[in-house]
Amino acid sequence: MDEKGYAFTPLAFLLIIPVVIIAVSYGNIVNELNSISQLAVGGDVVQSTGSSLVNAVQKTSQDAGRNAAFKATRQVIDNEANKVYNPFLSNSTDYIETLIVASLNNNIIETAKKLKNETGRDIYVNNILINDSTPSNASTITKNNVTIYQTDPYSFYVNVTGGIPVTVVQNGQNYTFQTPPVSSQVSIEGLEDPYIWIKSRNRLSVLFYKYPYYSQSGINANISEYHFDDSHNSTGLYHLNECLNGTGNAGNITPNPYYFPDIRGLTFFDRLEGRSNDTSLGPNSAKMSTFIIGNPLVEDHNYTVSALDHEYFSGIAGSGVTVSGLGNLKDPDNALFMLSTNYKGWLSIESSY
């Protein structure tokens, strides 16, 4: 009998017992669900922390590559301004890779510090604990993790190897993963060509921009088509005129000729190192050439030198191009346009039209 005078039969007790068991079990289920929810939320934080660090590597590799390429071009030009005997870089890829590694470390460490403060988790990158006292140059990534290479004239790739361990510590439990490999394409368009600046005795400032009319065809797309003389009239050859005029520059003072693929030309890294086409390290798919406008070294060359950049600076003789109704073709700076016999053949430009 309860305190209110009700009598309980044995059957009533049998009916009550399952309710009690269910209630107890339900309480345990709620507790388990709470624990699972906490683990899930914690796991989400760990996962987002890891994703943020991987994203930092991916984004920084591209930004760092562009910034390092710019600094490399400026270093060569500044060397010339400071009268360094040989202003070119001895190893441009090593120079750029070193700058990229420094930028990657700085950004990864700053990102990890921010994530630690936001989540309260301890974070280790490459076995280095990241906290407010961690220096920005700590070696979370080393030179062994970064390589750069070119496959086309207008960009290069930054590869960051995978397998860099990242550990996030949550309530005494460690979650460790390894970063995936990252490959980022870095454009060099819009950067200054230090090779032409120095070789022209500081007279020509030319920026890398892609000639838009180049194409390839044939088996395995191995036949170059430059389209320099698709049409011609009394104003010149098209699209050679467009290539010579190029983009202009910020002050619209001197035309900025386009660069076009040329397996006999120079790569971006060749230009940073002051190489010739004979000493170019290739690959051929990354080599390019442009034209020199205005004959800046007229006191040395007179008017008989090829306008093709590396031929011009090597003093290789060229001959003119005549166009009916126009006469001798001239560049936008009113200098006679000349090419060597070899390059006329390679670029499919005739001596007369």
Kinemage of the C-alpha trace (Angstrom):
@kinemage 1
@onewidth
@group {chain A} dominant
@subgroup {mainchain}
@vectorlist {calphas} color= white
{ca met a 1} P 0.000 0.000 0.000
{ca asp a 2} L 1.327 3.481 -0.822
{ca glu a 3} L 1.105 6.616 1.298
{ca lys a 4} L -2.304 7.410 -0.154
{ca gly a 5} L -3.815 4.014 0.825
{ca tyr a 6} L -3.641 2.308 -2.553
{ca ala a 7} L -2.867 -1.391 -2.463
{ca phe a 8} L -0.446 -2.841 -5.053
{ca thr a 9} L -0.919 -6.368 -6.211
{ca pro a 10} L 2.007 -8.473 -7.492
{ca leu a 11} L 0.678 -7.879 -11.020
{ca ala a 12} L 0.883 -4.108 -10.510
{ca phe a 13} L 4.509 -4.426 -9.505
{ca leu a 14} L 5.200 -6.430 -12.668
{ca leu a 15} L 3.616 -3.650 -14.724
{ca ile a 16} L 5.680 -0.929 -13.022
{ca ile a 17} L 9.098 -2.632 -13.324
{ca pro a 18} L 9.401 -2.293 -17.160
{ca val a 19} L 8.509 1.402 -16.897
{ca val a 20} L 11.299 1.906 -14.364
{ca ile a 21} L 13.769 -0.024 -16.546
{ca ile a 22} L 12.790 2.001 -19.616
{ca ala a 23} L 13.182 5.238 -17.687
{ca val a 24} L 16.651 4.265 -16.488
{ca ser a 25} L 17.647 3.103 -19.964
{ca tyr a 26} L 16.327 6.310 -21.516
{ca gly a 27} L 18.428 8.337 -19.100
{ca asn a 28} L 21.516 6.367 -20.121
{ca ile a 29} L 20.658 6.850 -23.788
{ca val a 30} L 20.374 10.609 -23.283
{ca asn a 31} L 23.726 10.628 -21.518
{ca glu a 32} L 25.266 8.575 -24.327
{ca leu a 33} L 23.772 10.902 -26.925
{ca asn a 34} L 25.191 13.891 -25.091
{ca ser a 35} L 28.607 12.253 -25.064
{ca ile a 36} L 28.354 11.366 -28.744
{ca ser a 37} L 27.260 14.931 -29.558
{ca gln a 38} L 30.234 16.320 -27.684
{ca leu a 39} L 32.549 13.978 -29.585
{ca ala a 40} L 30.929 14.944 -32.885
{ca val a 41} L 31.258 18.667 -32.162
{ca gly a 42} L 34.838 18.147 -31.031
{ca gly a 43} L 35.528 16.086 -34.125
{ca asp a 44} L 34.107 18.839 -36.324
{ca val a 45} L 36.421 21.359 -34.677
{ca val a 46} L 39.403 19.061 -35.193
{ca gln a 47} L 38.439 18.457 -38.822
{ca ser a 48} L 37.902 22.160 -39.533
{ca thr a 49} L 41.236 22.934 -37.861
{ca gly a 50} L 42.986 20.441 -40.106
{ca ser a 51} L 41.164 21.723 -43.210
{ca ser a 52} L 42.138 25.309 -42.386
{ca leu a 53} L 45.812 24.356 -42.161
{ca val a 54} L 45.677 22.463 -45.467
{ca asn a 55} L 43.935 25.436 -47.106
{ca ala a 56} L 46.656 27.700 -45.737
{ca val a 57} L 49.292 25.578 -47.489
{ca gln a 58} L 47.344 25.563 -50.763
{ca lys a 59} L 46.632 29.288 -50.878
{ca thr a 60} L 50.011 30.366 -49.566
{ca ser a 61} L 51.941 28.292 -52.089
{ca gln a 62} L 50.408 30.266 -54.959
{ca asp a 63} L 50.646 33.680 -53.286
{ca ala a 64} L 54.168 32.953 -52.063
{ca gly a 65} L 55.218 31.800 -55.527
{ca arg a 66} L 54.036 35.014 -57.174
{ca asn a 67} L 55.620 37.183 -54.485
{ca ala a 68} L 58.904 35.256 -54.689
{ca ala a 69} L 58.982 35.562 -58.498
{ca phe a 70} L 58.453 39.321 -58.204
{ca lys a 71} L 61.215 39.616 -55.606
{ca ala a 72} L 63.563 37.631 -57.839
{ca thr a 73} L 63.032 40.001 -60.778
{ca arg a 74} L 63.516 43.004 -58.488
{ca gln a 75} L 66.666 41.513 -56.979
{ca val a 76} L 68.284 41.238 -60.416
{ca ile a 77} L 67.268 44.780 -61.354
{ca asp a 78} L 68.407 46.157 -57.980
{ca asn a 79} L 71.734 44.368 -58.378
{ca glu a 80} L 72.191 46.221 -61.647
{ca ala a 81} L 71.235 49.526 -60.011
{ca asn a 82} L 73.790 48.860 -57.256
{ca lys a 83} L 76.505 48.126 -59.833
{ca val a 84} L 76.909 44.485 -58.855
{ca tyr a 85} L 79.449 42.937 -61.231
{ca asn a 86} L 77.138 40.116 -62.320
{ca pro a 87} L 73.597 41.215 -61.448
{ca phe a 88} L 71.911 37.965 -62.486
{ca leu a 89} L 71.009 35.223 -60.016
{ca ser a 90} L 73.310 32.209 -59.886
{ca asn a 91} L 70.429 29.832 -59.087
{ca ser a 92} L 67.011 31.406 -59.573
{ca thr a 93} L 64.986 28.305 -58.648
{ca asp a 94} L 66.814 27.965 -55.321
{ca tyr a 95} L 66.334 31.689 -54.653
{ca ile a 96} L 62.588 31.484 -55.310
{ca glu a 97} L 62.121 28.214 -53.402
{ca thr a 98} L 63.833 29.726 -50.340
{ca leu a 99} L 61.434 32.678 -50.381
{ca ile a 100} L 58.437 30.377 -50.831
{ca val a 101} L 59.459 28.230 -47.842
{ca ala a 102} L 59.794 31.331 -45.658
{ca ser a 103} L 56.324 32.551 -46.677
{ca leu a 104} L 54.770 29.127 -46.160
{ca asn a 105} L 56.223 28.802 -42.663
{ca asn a 106} L 55.116 32.283 -41.686
{ca asn a 107} L 51.549 31.779 -42.885
{ca ile a 108} L 51.151 28.260 -41.512
{ca ile a 109} L 52.414 29.310 -38.079
{ca glu a 110} L 50.220 32.413 -37.976
{ca thr a 111} L 47.204 30.351 -39.102
{ca ala a 112} L 47.900 27.690 -36.446
{ca lys a 113} L 48.243 30.366 -33.732
{ca lys a 114} L 44.880 31.831 -34.720
{ca leu a 115} L 43.226 28.399 -34.751
{ca lys a 116} L 44.691 27.569 -31.324
{ca asn a 117} L 43.278 30.785 -29.869
{ca glu a 118} L 39.883 30.203 -31.480
{ca thr a 119} L 39.477 26.500 -30.588
{ca gly a 120} L 41.612 26.059 -27.485
{ca arg a 121} L 43.294 23.034 -29.078
{ca asp a 122} L 47.021 22.423 -29.003
{ca ile a 123} L 48.345 22.156 -32.547
{ca tyr a 124} L 51.570 20.562 -33.697
{ca val a 125} L 52.857 20.992 -37.253
{ca asn a 126} L 55.759 18.758 -38.223
{ca asn a 127} L 56.125 17.939 -34.503
{ca ile a 128} L 56.495 21.640 -33.574
{ca leu a 129} L 54.041 22.924 -30.951
{ca ile a 130} L 52.504 26.158 -32.210
{ca asn a 131} L 51.809 28.807 -29.592
{ca asp a 132} L 52.227 32.544 -29.166
{ca ser a 133} L 55.980 32.201 -28.628
{ca thr a 134} L 56.626 30.097 -31.756
{ca pro a 135} L 58.852 32.125 -34.132
{ca ser a 136} L 57.478 32.762 -37.627
{ca asn a 137} L 60.513 31.080 -39.194
{ca ala a 138} L 60.132 27.775 -37.341
{ca ser a 139} L 60.678 24.909 -39.790
{ca thr a 140} L 57.191 23.505 -40.179
{ca ile a 141} L 58.133 23.158 -43.869
{ca thr a 142} L 61.681 22.873 -45.211
{ca lys a 143} L 63.371 23.239 -48.592
{ca asn a 144} L 63.038 19.472 -48.991
{ca asn a 145} L 59.261 19.911 -49.121
{ca val a 146} L 59.149 22.485 -51.941
{ca thr a 147} L 60.046 22.304 -55.626
{ca ile a 148} L 59.231 24.576 -58.559
{ca tyr a 149} L 59.254 23.860 -62.267
{ca gln a 150} L 57.967 25.220 -65.579
{ca thr a 151} L 55.944 23.516 -68.300
{ca asp a 152} L 54.829 26.624 -70.212
{ca pro a 153} L 56.384 30.063 -70.767
{ca tyr a 154} L 53.927 32.134 -68.728
{ca ser a 155} L 53.767 30.348 -65.381
{ca phe a 156} L 55.486 27.896 -63.090
{ca tyr a 157} L 54.281 25.326 -60.586
{ca val a 158} L 54.953 25.198 -56.852
{ca asn a 159} L 54.841 21.646 -55.484
{ca val a 160} L 54.637 21.078 -51.728
{ca thr a 161} L 55.135 17.436 -50.781
{ca gly a 162} L 52.504 15.665 -48.733
{ca gly a 163} L 53.116 13.756 -45.535
{ca ile a 164} L 53.781 16.696 -43.204
{ca pro a 165} L 52.307 15.564 -39.847
{ca val a 166} L 49.717 17.767 -38.132
{ca thr a 167} L 48.440 16.848 -34.658
{ca val a 168} L 45.449 18.436 -32.921
{ca val a 169} L 45.117 17.670 -29.198
{ca gln a 170} L 41.570 17.598 -27.799
{ca asn a 171} L 40.935 16.801 -24.120
{ca gly a 172} L 44.031 14.671 -23.911
{ca gln a 173} L 43.207 12.822 -27.135
{ca asn a 174} L 45.427 13.261 -30.177
{ca tyr a 175} L 44.213 13.410 -33.746
{ca thr a 176} L 47.071 13.205 -36.243
{ca phe a 177} L 46.858 13.457 -40.013
{ca gln a 178} L 49.306 14.149 -42.828
{ca thr a 179} L 48.969 16.985 -45.288
{ca pro a 180} L 48.202 15.993 -48.886
{ca pro a 181} L 50.552 17.016 -51.721
{ca val a 182} L 49.791 20.479 -53.096
{ca ser a 183} L 50.501 21.786 -56.602
{ca ser a 184} L 49.774 25.430 -57.435
{ca gln a 185} L 50.197 27.250 -60.737
{ca val a 186} L 51.803 30.698 -60.473
{ca ser a 187} L 51.459 33.209 -63.302
{ca ile a 188} L 54.442 35.405 -64.205
{ca glu a 189} L 52.408 37.676 -66.488
{ca gly a 190} L 52.785 41.325 -65.563
{ca leu a 191} L 56.237 40.842 -64.017
{ca glu a 192} L 59.174 42.754 -65.474
{ca asp a 193} L 61.777 40.986 -67.604
{ca pro a 194} L 65.121 41.799 -65.920
{ca tyr a 195} L 67.034 40.202 -68.804
{ca ile a 196} L 65.886 42.886 -71.256
{ca trp a 197} L 66.290 45.686 -68.712
{ca ile a 198} L 69.929 44.822 -68.078
{ca lys a 199} L 70.863 43.801 -71.609
{ca ser a 200} L 69.432 47.050 -73.016
{ca arg a 201} L 71.510 49.028 -70.507
{ca asn a 202} L 68.519 50.053 -68.435
{ca arg a 203} L 66.663 51.479 -71.431
{ca leu a 204} L 63.761 49.078 -71.873
{ca ser a 205} L 61.263 48.020 -69.226
{ca val a 206} L 59.212 45.160 -70.633
{ca leu a 207} L 56.561 43.066 -68.894
{ca phe a 208} L 55.736 39.429 -69.579
{ca tyr a 209} L 52.443 39.142 -71.476
{ca lys a 210} L 51.194 36.319 -73.686
{ca tyr a 211} L 50.903 36.775 -77.454
{ca pro a 212} L 47.262 35.780 -78.022
{ca tyr a 213} L 47.355 34.541 -81.623
{ca tyr a 214} L 49.828 31.680 -81.286
{ca ser a 215} L 48.511 28.176 -81.898
{ca gln a 216} L 49.754 24.647 -82.483
{ca ser a 217} L 48.500 21.992 -84.854
{ca gly a 218} L 49.533 18.790 -86.551
{ca ile a 219} L 50.348 15.405 -85.073
{ca asn a 220} L 50.695 15.745 -81.276
{ca ala a 221} L 50.137 19.495 -81.746
{ca asn a 222} L 53.822 19.986 -82.486
{ca ile a 223} L 53.619 22.447 -85.388
{ca ser a 224} L 53.876 26.062 -84.237
{ca glu a 225} L 51.666 28.595 -85.995
{ca tyr a 226} L 52.450 32.207 -85.182
{ca his a 227} L 49.929 33.930 -87.478
{ca phe a 228} L 52.230 36.929 -87.832
{ca asp a 229} L 51.253 37.446 -91.472
{ca asp a 230} L 47.642 36.317 -91.646
{ca ser a 231} L 46.979 39.503 -93.612
{ca his a 232} L 48.847 42.632 -94.679
{ca asn a 233} L 48.163 46.096 -96.033
{ca ser a 234} L 49.762 49.527 -96.142
{ca thr a 235} L 49.916 49.673 -92.330
{ca gly a 236} L 51.860 46.436 -91.885
{ca leu a 237} L 51.446 42.733 -91.121
{ca tyr a 238} L 48.724 41.278 -88.938
{ca his a 239} L 49.170 39.900 -86.316
{ca leu a 240} L 52.820 40.980 -86.239
{ca asn a 241} L 51.687 44.567 -85.674
{ca glu a 242} L 49.715 43.496 -82.607
{ca cys a 243} L 52.672 41.538 -81.275
{ca leu a 244} L 55.009 44.528 -81.653
{ca asn a 245} L 52.533 46.947 -80.090
{ca gly a 246} L 51.601 44.485 -77.371
{ca thr a 247} L 49.984 45.924 -74.276
{ca gly a 248} L 51.792 49.260 -73.972
{ca asn a 249} L 52.775 50.125 -70.405
{ca ala a 250} L 51.287 52.069 -67.521
{ca gly a 251} L 52.451 55.428 -68.875
{ca asn a 252} L 51.703 54.415 -72.470
{ca ile a 253} L 55.183 55.698 -73.369
{ca thr a 254} L 56.711 52.676 -75.068
{ca pro a 255} L 54.872 49.637 -76.474
{ca asn a 256} L 55.264 46.434 -74.510
{ca pro a 257} L 55.659 43.654 -77.126
{ca tyr a 258} L 54.026 40.308 -76.437
{ca tyr a 259} L 56.026 37.164 -75.657
{ca phe a 260} L 55.470 34.084 -77.779
{ca pro a 261} L 56.492 30.418 -77.306
{ca asp a 262} L 59.848 29.668 -78.903
{ca ile a 263} L 61.797 26.449 -78.353
{ca arg a 264} L 64.993 28.367 -79.228
{ca gly a 265} L 64.254 31.122 -76.721
{ca leu a 266} L 64.745 31.560 -72.974
{ca thr a 267} L 62.692 30.484 -69.979
{ca phe a 268} L 61.734 32.782 -67.105
{ca phe a 269} L 64.523 31.240 -65.024
{ca asp a 270} L 67.042 31.620 -67.877
{ca arg a 271} L 66.243 35.320 -67.914
{ca leu a 272} L 66.764 35.647 -64.168
{ca glu a 273} L 70.165 33.963 -64.580
{ca gly a 274} L 71.236 35.866 -67.709
{ca arg a 275} L 71.637 32.736 -69.801
{ca ser a 276} L 71.890 32.532 -73.590
{ca asn a 277} L 69.815 30.235 -75.750
{ca asp a 278} L 72.903 28.007 -75.987
{ca thr a 279} L 73.095 27.617 -72.206
{ca ser a 280} L 69.349 27.532 -71.512
{ca leu a 281} L 68.305 24.782 -69.121
{ca gly a 282} L 64.903 24.347 -70.765
{ca pro a 283} L 62.487 22.669 -70.984
{ca asn a 284} L 61.657 23.645 -74.563
{ca ser a 285} L 57.945 23.917 -73.730
{ca ala a 286} L 58.726 26.752 -71.294
{ca lys a 287} L 60.922 28.845 -73.579
{ca met a 288} L 59.770 32.143 -75.061
{ca ser a 289} L 60.968 35.141 -77.046
{ca thr a 290} L 59.868 38.683 -77.778
{ca phe a 291} L 60.945 41.546 -80.023
{ca ile a 292} L 63.142 44.498 -79.098
{ca ile a 293} L 61.547 47.827 -79.949
{ca gly a 294} L 63.337 51.008 -81.009
{ca asn a 295} L 66.879 49.638 -81.450
{ca pro a 296} L 68.064 50.887 -78.018
{ca leu a 297} L 71.681 49.839 -78.721
{ca val a 298} L 71.853 51.628 -82.064
{ca glu a 299} L 75.342 52.914 -81.245
{ca asp a 300} L 76.538 49.321 -81.150
{ca his a 301} L 74.391 47.664 -83.788
{ca asn a 302} L 73.499 50.340 -86.309
{ca tyr a 303} L 70.494 48.990 -88.235
{ca thr a 304} L 71.536 45.499 -89.261
{ca val a 305} L 70.643 43.410 -86.223
{ca ser a 306} L 67.717 41.037 -85.673
{ca ala a 307} L 64.902 42.354 -83.463
{ca leu a 308} L 64.408 38.933 -81.836
{ca asp a 309} L 65.443 39.530 -78.210
{ca his a 310} L 68.340 37.133 -77.632
{ca glu a 311} L 69.573 37.610 -81.223
{ca tyr a 312} L 69.492 41.376 -80.772
{ca phe a 313} L 71.650 41.278 -77.660
{ca ser a 314} L 74.029 38.816 -79.306
{ca gly a 315} L 74.400 41.125 -82.314
{ca ile a 316} L 73.134 38.596 -84.848
{ca ala a 317} L 72.558 40.224 -88.220
{ca gly a 318} L 69.070 40.540 -89.654
{ca ser a 319} L 67.434 41.727 -92.843
{ca gly a 320} L 64.300 43.777 -93.348
{ca val a 321} L 60.733 42.998 -94.360
{ca thr a 322} L 59.034 44.990 -97.125
{ca val a 323} L 55.293 45.361 -97.538
{ca ser a 324} L 53.681 46.544 -100.772
{ca gly a 325} L 52.416 50.092 -100.415
{ca leu a 326} L 54.347 50.545 -97.183
{ca gly a 327} L 57.978 49.823 -97.960
{ca asn a 328} L 60.271 48.717 -95.177
{ca leu a 329} L 58.399 47.510 -92.136
{ca lys a 330} L 59.150 49.519 -88.987
{ca asp a 331} L 58.341 48.848 -85.362
{ca pro a 332} L 56.083 51.133 -83.250
{ca asp a 333} L 59.163 53.145 -82.189
{ca asn a 334} L 60.029 53.791 -85.859
{ca ala a 335} L 63.064 51.502 -85.975
{ca leu a 336} L 63.501 49.185 -88.963
{ca phe a 337} L 62.145 45.713 -88.198
{ca met a 338} L 64.716 43.018 -89.016
{ca leu a 339} L 65.060 39.306 -88.454
{ca ser a 340} L 67.742 36.715 -89.093
{ca thr a 341} L 67.158 34.328 -91.967
{ca asn a 342} L 66.691 31.481 -89.515
{ca tyr a 343} L 64.002 33.257 -87.507
{ca lys a 344} L 62.161 34.388 -90.628
{ca gly a 345} L 61.852 30.714 -91.466
{ca trp a 346} L 60.930 29.587 -87.950
{ca leu a 347} L 58.312 32.331 -87.556
{ca ser a 348} L 57.024 31.992 -91.145
{ca ile a 349} L 57.704 35.642 -91.989
{ca glu a 350} L 58.578 36.413 -95.626
{ca ser a 351} L 61.133 39.014 -96.714
{ca ser a 352} L 58.534 40.765 -98.845
{ca tyr a 353} L 54.740 40.916 -99.185
